[in-house]
């Protein structure tokens, strides 16, 4: 139950979801809708694009 800043330098909304135990997935505006990006949840590293032209991240199950 703590807060940590991620490596993402851009402003993301409140709809990030956990991709696994160490990374988050979030949407940012792209050329054709939104693009999904992943970023390490513990701070170091860099964001990288997962998909283009998506709507929003979702977590199954």
ABEGO torsion letter per residue (X at the ends): XBBBBBABABBBBAABBBABAABBBBBBBBABEBBBBBBBAAGBEBBBBABBGBABBBBBX
